[in-house]
Amino acid sequence: MQIDVSGDSNIGTAKVGLGPVHAAVQPSGTAHVFVANSLDDTVASFSPAPPCSVPPCSVTGLGSVVFTSLPTGSVPVFVHTTENSTVYVANSGANTVAAVSITSNVVTNIIPVGTNPVALAETPDAKKLYAVNQGDSSVTSINPLNKTVNTTITDPTINSPLWALARSDSGRVYVLSQGNGDVAVIDPNTDALVNPGTPVSAGAGANFMMYEKNSNRLYITNPTAGTVTILNAAADPPNNLLATIDLTAGPNAPCPAGCSALTVSALPDGTRAYIASLVLSGNSVAEQVTVINTSSNSITKGISLASVPVVTGCGSARFRISTATSGDSSRVYVASCDAGSVAVIRTSDDTALRNPNGTIYTLPAPVSAANPPGPGLPPPPQNPVFVIAGP
């Protein structure tokens, strides 16, 4: 589903395959969207519809979907690139990374890595690619030029890693481990850890990390602790702990007790960060977005979203709730697996858009192939599992 920011509307859908779990956008050149489909071992690729230049607009026309087949049992879970020629796919079931040509949509290389690769990070200069292997607590360094393995990196600080990011200057790569919450820092020039033995931790259970290039900071969510940790990436290693914010404490409508912070995104202008969280209570899930002022590292507002029934299968989704910010910093989009829809936050006053009757305005996901819940009712919506901003 593609959303037009100018009109907060769905302007097109693409059928991308079975079990889509992650997506990436080609960073430059001819824009393509790539989707990893974990249930049918494919990668889908399509061109997004052009943006609206002068609203109101009626823009439609997503490009045709092209599928790239991976070896049976690959179970792709992550797709990533900083290049215009190759996109990389982490295959958790085969312990490999597939290199796929963007022009021909053909697999050009299968690269062996560690056990259960779950994330990828390529430096912006495209000189190094790193595969995060959760199964054996290692990181594989890959040469994107010849698609070969440079080395495998292990260290006690790397414990069940699940996320990695490259700094905007390509000078450092950060690896987040869920087992201990440590952030390991790699020097891409040497593939060595920077100051090993002195990690900074966001706490065991930390699950997601976002790099904000304007302020050169790392934001890390921890659903177990209900916190977001902010680190100064200009420090080497980033052991300058700027703040650990308890989303359940303080003024301005904090997240309720039991709040699980799952993902975070920042406005392109760098002024605010938005943390998506949820609270489970029996058979219902309440969703909220907490707004952080990046200058003061403090909560400015809590935005309550839907309270919906728990949907079977969403509990195992890696991105049960996720956020993305528009390029003009005017909107934050919150995709919810359980709600089957995308909510919209207006950043001018950090308020969720509402319908005339006062209910939360959402963009429903396309209907599924499941049976309708009752006579005369439409089939239920599909369940969004990831949202990403376009070029």
N, C-alpha and C positions, 0 to 999 in steps of 0.2 A: 504494500500500500504506500503510495507517495502522497505527501501532504503539501499543499500549496500554502506557504506561510502568509501570503498577502490576504488570503481568504479563509484560512483555517479550515480547509476542506480537502477531502480525498479526491485527487484528480486522476487516479489510475491505480490499477492493481496488476500484479504479474504472478502467474502460477510458477513457482520456482522449484518445487520438488517436495519430497517427503521429509518431515522432521527438520525444517530449517532452524538453525540454532545461533548463527552469527553472520554478520554482514560487514562489508567494507566497501569504501568508495575509492575509485582510482583518484590519486591526489591531484593530477593535472592532466593536460592533454584532452583527448576525447573521453568524456566522463563515462565510466561504467560502474555498475553496482554488482558486487560479487556476493553470493550467498552460499554458505556451507550447509548441505543437506545431510544430516547424520543418518537418516534411515534408508536412503537409497544410494549412498556412496557417490554423490554427484556434487558438482559446483555449478550453480546457475549464474549466468551473466546477462545483463540487459542494460540498455541506455535509459536513463531517467528522462522524463518529460522536461522540456525547457522551462526555466523559471518565468514567472509573471513579471513583466517589466513595468507596466502601467495598469494598476488595478482600477476597476474590477476586471478580472480575467476569466477566461474559460479555457484553461490549458489542459490538454489531454494528450495522450500518445506516448506511452512507454514503449521502448523498443522491444522487438521480439526477443524472447528468452532463448538463450543458447545454453545447452548443457554439456558439461565436460564430465565424462565417466572416470571414476577412480577405481583402482583394484577392489574387488569384492572384499568386504570386511574392513575397509579403511576407516569408517566412522569419522568423517571430517567434522571437527568441532570449532575451528577457528580459521579465519581467512584474513590476509594482511598483505600490504605492499606499500612501499614508498616510491615505486618505479612506474614507468609507463609501458614496460615490455613484459613484465612477469608478475604474477600474483602467486602467493604462497599459501598452502593449505596444511594445517596441522591435522594429521590423521591419528586420532587417539587409539583406534583399534588395531592399527598396523605398525605403530611406533615409527612413523615416517613423516616427512614433510614433502608434499608434492609441489613441484614448480610447474605452473600452467602459463602458457603463452597467452598474453592478452589479445594479440592479433588473430591467432588461429584457434584459440580455446582448446589447445592440445596439451596434454601432459608431456613436458619435455624431460623432466628428471624426477626420480623418486630418491629422496635422500634419507638414509637411515639415521634415526636420532635415538633418544632414550625412551624409557617406558612411559606410555600415556602422555604424549605431548598435548597440552591444553591451551597454550597461548604462544604467540609469536611477537617479536619486536625487531623491526629493521631500522637501522640508523637512517636519518634523512638523507645522508650522502650515499646511501645504498652500498656501502662497503662491507657491512656486516649484518647478518641476520641471526637472531637468537631464538631457539626453540626451548620453551619451558616444559620440562618433563616432570609431571607431578608424581608418576608412579615410582621413579627411582631417585627423586630429589636431586635432579641434575639440570644443567643448562647446556645445550649444544650450540656451539658457535659454527656458523656456516658462512662460506664465501659465496656471495651472490653472483660473482663473475663466472666461476666455473662449477657452482652448485656442489661443492664438496665440503666435507666437515673439517673445520680447523682443529677443534679440540672439544673436549667435554669438561665442564666446570662443575666441581663439587666442593662443598664446604659445609660445616655444621650450621651455618646461618641459612643455608638453602634447605628448607625442611617442608616438603609438600608444597612446592611453589605452584602458583596458579596465575600469575600476572606478570607482565614485563612492559616497560616503556623505555623509549630512547629520548634523551634530552635533545632539545631543538638544535644544538650546535654539534650533534653527533659525538660529543665528547664523553658521554656516560650513558650506561644502560642500567636501569633499576629493576630488580627482581623482587617481587613480594611473595613471601611464603605464608601459607595459611596455618601451617603447623605451629609456628612460633611467632608469627606476625613480624618477623624481621625483614628489613629491606637490605638486600645485598647489592653492592655497587660494582659494576664491571667497567673496566677501561677497554673500549673497543680496539685501541691500538695494540694492546698486549694480550687481551682476553684474560687478564688477571683481576682478581678482586682488589678494590681500593681499600686499604686499611682493614684487612680481614681481622676478625676477632673483636671489632668495635662496632657492631651493628646497632642501628636504631630500630625500635620495635613499635608497631602499632597495636600490639597485643595479639595473642593467639586467637585465631578465628577471623582475622582480617581477610577480606575477600576481593577487594576492588581498589584500583589505584588510578588516579587521573593526574596528568601533567598539565599545568597551566603555564604557558610559555611567557605571558606578559610579566608575571611576577616571579617566574622561575621557581614554582612551588609544586610539591606533590601533595595530593589529597587522597587519604586512604580511609575507606569505610570499614567498620567492624560491626557486623550484625550481632555478634555474641555480646559485645560490650555496649552496643548502642551509641557508638562514638564515631567521630571523624577526626583523624590526625592530620595535621598540616606540617609539612617539612620544608625547609629551605634547600632547594636543589642547587643553589649557588655554592653552598658549603660542600666540602669534599672530605669525607662522605657527608651526606645530608643529615648530620647528627644534631643540627640546630633545630630542636623541637620548638616550632613556633606556637603550637597550641594543640591540645587534645580537648575537643568539645564534646561534652555529654549532651546528647540531643534531648534527654529527658529532664534536664535541669535548666534553671533560669527563667526569665520572663518571655514574653512574646509567643505564647501558645506553644510550649515545648511539645515534643513528641511524647505520647503516653508511655507509662512504664511498660517494659517489654518491647520497646521499639527496636526493630532490626534495621539498621542502615545498610542498604544494599548497593547503591550506585551513587555517583556524584558527577556532575558536569558543571562547567563554568561558562559564563557569558564570554563571548569573544573579546569584549572590551575589558575583561579582567576584574570587574568591580564586584561581582557576586558569584557565589557558588551555590548550587542547589543539590541537596541530598535527598534522594528518594528512599523512603522507608515504609515498613508495614508493621502492623501489630495483629497477631493471630489471637482470636478469641473464640473457642469452640469451633463452629463450622463457618465462621465469617472472618474476613480479613479487612482491616481498615488501613487505608493508604494515606500517606502524608508526605509533603515536601517541606524541608526546612531550609530557609534562606540564610546564608552566611555572608556577612559583610567582610570582604577580603582585606580591607584596610585595618579593621579592628579585630578581625578573627572572632567575631561574636554573632550570635543568632539575632537576626532582625525580625524574623517572622516565621510562623508555622502555618502551612496551607493544608487544610484538611481536604482530602479528595473522597473517593468513593469508599463505602463500606459494603462489601459484596460477599456472596457465598464463596467458600473455597471451591476451586475447580480441581477435580482429580487430574493429576499430572503436572499441575503448575508448581507444586511443592518441590519437584525435582528439576524444574527449569533453572538453568544457570542465571538467567536474567529474568527473574519473576516480575520485577518492576525495574524499568530503566528510563533514563532521561537523555535528552539531546537538546541543545540550544540552537536557535536559528542564527544564521550568519550576521544578521543585522542587530542581534542582541535584544530583539523585541519579544521573543517568545521562548518558552521552555515547554517541550513536549514530553509527556510522561506516559509510557506504554505499560499497560498492566495485563499480565497473563490472565489473572482471575477475573478482572472486569471485562476482558474481551474488547478493550477499546483504548484510545489514546486521549488523555486529558490535556488541556492547553492552559498554560499560565501566562498572563500578560505581565511583562516585567516592568512596565511603567509604574505599576502600583503593587506588583507581586500578588496578583489576585487570579484565582482560577476563573476562566470564562464560564458564564452561566446561561442557561436557557431563560426565556421570558418568565417561566413559572418558578424560577429560582434554583432549579436543580443544576448540578454540574454539567456543563456542555462537554460532550465527548465525541470523538470520531470513532464510530464502531468499526471493528475489523470486518472484513468480508465474511459472509455467512459460510458455515462449514457444510460438509456433506452429511452431518449427523441428522438424525430424525428430529422433527420439530418437537418442542416440549408439550404441545397440546394441539387440539383441533383449531385450525384457522391461524395458527401462529407460525412465524418463520423459523427456519432452522437456527440454532444458536450460532453466535459468531465464532470465528477462529480465535486463537489465543495469542496475542502479540508476545514475542519472546525477545525482541531486540529493536531498538530505535537508533538511528544514526543520522547525523546532519549531512546534507548534500554539499557539493562543492560550492 
